[in-house]
Amino acid sequence: MSSSEATEAAAVDAAIARYGQQPGPLLVVLHGVQDALGYIPPASIPRIAEAKKQIIERSGVLEYFAADERMAE
């Protein structure tokens, strides 16, 4: 891993650690990465998305919308 890749990975890890576990928009994490690096490394997007997906699943957001859709039928 090059030093720039290590820097990118560290910035992504820091943004995920700081914002990734909070319910809320994906953009918060992306802004954290962009604030640290000035850009968002394309290779980091799947990792960030997976981190946010996990918190969404744990917080019950998906279950809420699934139940709401079933009630509308």
CNS distance restraints for C-alpha pairs under 8 A (distance, minus, plus):
assign (resid   1 and name CA) (resid   5 and name CA) 6.01 0.50 0.50
assign (resid   1 and name CA) (resid   6 and name CA) 6.40 0.50 0.50
assign (resid   2 and name CA) (resid   6 and name CA) 6.18 0.50 0.50
assign (resid   3 and name CA) (resid   7 and name CA) 6.10 0.50 0.50
assign (resid   4 and name CA) (resid   8 and name CA) 6.13 0.50 0.50
assign (resid   5 and name CA) (resid   9 and name CA) 6.04 0.50 0.50
assign (resid   6 and name CA) (resid  10 and name CA) 6.07 0.50 0.50
assign (resid   7 and name CA) (resid  11 and name CA) 6.21 0.50 0.50
assign (resid   8 and name CA) (resid  12 and name CA) 6.18 0.50 0.50
assign (resid   8 and name CA) (resid  37 and name CA) 7.23 0.50 0.50
assign (resid   8 and name CA) (resid  41 and name CA) 7.12 0.50 0.50
assign (resid   9 and name CA) (resid  13 and name CA) 6.01 0.50 0.50
assign (resid   9 and name CA) (resid  44 and name CA) 7.72 0.50 0.50
assign (resid  10 and name CA) (resid  14 and name CA) 6.06 0.50 0.50
assign (resid  11 and name CA) (resid  15 and name CA) 6.19 0.50 0.50
assign (resid  11 and name CA) (resid  33 and name CA) 5.94 0.50 0.50
assign (resid  11 and name CA) (resid  36 and name CA) 6.21 0.50 0.50
assign (resid  11 and name CA) (resid  37 and name CA) 7.12 0.50 0.50
assign (resid  12 and name CA) (resid  16 and name CA) 6.11 0.50 0.50
assign (resid  12 and name CA) (resid  33 and name CA) 5.68 0.50 0.50
assign (resid  12 and name CA) (resid  44 and name CA) 6.95 0.50 0.50
assign (resid  12 and name CA) (resid  48 and name CA) 7.58 0.50 0.50
assign (resid  13 and name CA) (resid  17 and name CA) 5.99 0.50 0.50
assign (resid  14 and name CA) (resid  18 and name CA) 6.01 0.50 0.50
assign (resid  15 and name CA) (resid  19 and name CA) 5.74 0.50 0.50
assign (resid  15 and name CA) (resid  20 and name CA) 6.84 0.50 0.50
assign (resid  15 and name CA) (resid  29 and name CA) 5.64 0.50 0.50
assign (resid  15 and name CA) (resid  30 and name CA) 7.80 0.50 0.50
assign (resid  15 and name CA) (resid  32 and name CA) 5.27 0.50 0.50
assign (resid  15 and name CA) (resid  33 and name CA) 5.80 0.50 0.50
assign (resid  16 and name CA) (resid  20 and name CA) 4.17 0.50 0.50
assign (resid  16 and name CA) (resid  21 and name CA) 7.13 0.50 0.50
assign (resid  16 and name CA) (resid  29 and name CA) 6.25 0.50 0.50
assign (resid  16 and name CA) (resid  48 and name CA) 6.75 0.50 0.50
assign (resid  16 and name CA) (resid  51 and name CA) 7.01 0.50 0.50
assign (resid  17 and name CA) (resid  21 and name CA) 6.85 0.50 0.50
assign (resid  19 and name CA) (resid  28 and name CA) 6.69 0.50 0.50
assign (resid  19 and name CA) (resid  29 and name CA) 5.57 0.50 0.50
assign (resid  19 and name CA) (resid  32 and name CA) 7.79 0.50 0.50
assign (resid  20 and name CA) (resid  26 and name CA) 7.98 0.50 0.50
assign (resid  20 and name CA) (resid  29 and name CA) 6.17 0.50 0.50
assign (resid  20 and name CA) (resid  48 and name CA) 7.61 0.50 0.50
assign (resid  20 and name CA) (resid  51 and name CA) 6.03 0.50 0.50
assign (resid  20 and name CA) (resid  52 and name CA) 5.70 0.50 0.50
assign (resid  20 and name CA) (resid  55 and name CA) 7.47 0.50 0.50
assign (resid  21 and name CA) (resid  51 and name CA) 7.52 0.50 0.50
assign (resid  21 and name CA) (resid  52 and name CA) 7.10 0.50 0.50
assign (resid  21 and name CA) (resid  55 and name CA) 5.81 0.50 0.50
assign (resid  22 and name CA) (resid  55 and name CA) 7.13 0.50 0.50
assign (resid  23 and name CA) (resid  52 and name CA) 7.97 0.50 0.50
assign (resid  23 and name CA) (resid  55 and name CA) 6.52 0.50 0.50
assign (resid  23 and name CA) (resid  56 and name CA) 6.55 0.50 0.50
assign (resid  23 and name CA) (resid  59 and name CA) 7.26 0.50 0.50
assign (resid  24 and name CA) (resid  28 and name CA) 7.53 0.50 0.50
assign (resid  25 and name CA) (resid  29 and name CA) 7.85 0.50 0.50
assign (resid  26 and name CA) (resid  30 and name CA) 6.50 0.50 0.50
assign (resid  26 and name CA) (resid  48 and name CA) 7.93 0.50 0.50
assign (resid  26 and name CA) (resid  49 and name CA) 7.23 0.50 0.50
assign (resid  26 and name CA) (resid  52 and name CA) 6.47 0.50 0.50
assign (resid  27 and name CA) (resid  31 and name CA) 5.90 0.50 0.50
assign (resid  28 and name CA) (resid  32 and name CA) 6.29 0.50 0.50
assign (resid  29 and name CA) (resid  33 and name CA) 6.40 0.50 0.50
assign (resid  29 and name CA) (resid  48 and name CA) 7.32 0.50 0.50
assign (resid  30 and name CA) (resid  34 and name CA) 6.15 0.50 0.50
assign (resid  30 and name CA) (resid  40 and name CA) 6.98 0.50 0.50
assign (resid  30 and name CA) (resid  48 and name CA) 7.80 0.50 0.50
assign (resid  31 and name CA) (resid  35 and name CA) 5.88 0.50 0.50
assign (resid  32 and name CA) (resid  36 and name CA) 6.31 0.50 0.50
assign (resid  33 and name CA) (resid  37 and name CA) 6.10 0.50 0.50
assign (resid  33 and name CA) (resid  38 and name CA) 7.63 0.50 0.50
assign (resid  33 and name CA) (resid  39 and name CA) 7.14 0.50 0.50
assign (resid  33 and name CA) (resid  40 and name CA) 6.12 0.50 0.50
assign (resid  34 and name CA) (resid  38 and name CA) 4.66 0.50 0.50
assign (resid  34 and name CA) (resid  39 and name CA) 4.61 0.50 0.50
assign (resid  34 and name CA) (resid  40 and name CA) 5.43 0.50 0.50
assign (resid  35 and name CA) (resid  39 and name CA) 7.64 0.50 0.50
assign (resid  40 and name CA) (resid  44 and name CA) 7.30 0.50 0.50
assign (resid  40 and name CA) (resid  45 and name CA) 7.77 0.50 0.50
assign (resid  41 and name CA) (resid  45 and name CA) 7.20 0.50 0.50
assign (resid  43 and name CA) (resid  47 and name CA) 7.97 0.50 0.50
assign (resid  44 and name CA) (resid  48 and name CA) 6.26 0.50 0.50
assign (resid  45 and name CA) (resid  49 and name CA) 6.05 0.50 0.50
assign (resid  46 and name CA) (resid  50 and name CA) 6.09 0.50 0.50
assign (resid  47 and name CA) (resid  51 and name CA) 6.31 0.50 0.50
assign (resid  48 and name CA) (resid  52 and name CA) 6.37 0.50 0.50
assign (resid  49 and name CA) (resid  53 and name CA) 6.01 0.50 0.50
assign (resid  50 and name CA) (resid  54 and name CA) 6.20 0.50 0.50
assign (resid  51 and name CA) (resid  55 and name CA) 6.68 0.50 0.50
assign (resid  52 and name CA) (resid  56 and name CA) 6.18 0.50 0.50
assign (resid  53 and name CA) (resid  57 and name CA) 6.13 0.50 0.50
assign (resid  54 and name CA) (resid  58 and name CA) 6.20 0.50 0.50
assign (resid  55 and name CA) (resid  59 and name CA) 5.97 0.50 0.50
assign (resid  56 and name CA) (resid  60 and name CA) 6.50 0.50 0.50
assign (resid  56 and name CA) (resid  61 and name CA) 5.77 0.50 0.50
assign (resid  56 and name CA) (resid  62 and name CA) 6.85 0.50 0.50
assign (resid  57 and name CA) (resid  61 and name CA) 6.49 0.50 0.50
assign (resid  57 and name CA) (resid  62 and name CA) 6.12 0.50 0.50
assign (resid  57 and name CA) (resid  63 and name CA) 7.86 0.50 0.50
assign (resid  60 and name CA) (resid  64 and name CA) 6.20 0.50 0.50
assign (resid  61 and name CA) (resid  65 and name CA) 6.51 0.50 0.50
assign (resid  62 and name CA) (resid  66 and name CA) 6.17 0.50 0.50
assign (resid  63 and name CA) (resid  67 and name CA) 6.05 0.50 0.50
assign (resid  64 and name CA) (resid  68 and name CA) 6.07 0.50 0.50
assign (resid  65 and name CA) (resid  69 and name CA) 6.09 0.50 0.50
assign (resid  66 and name CA) (resid  70 and name CA) 6.32 0.50 0.50
assign (resid  67 and name CA) (resid  71 and name CA) 6.23 0.50 0.50
assign (resid  68 and name CA) (resid  72 and name CA) 6.44 0.50 0.50
assign (resid  69 and name CA) (resid  73 and name CA) 6.79 0.50 0.50
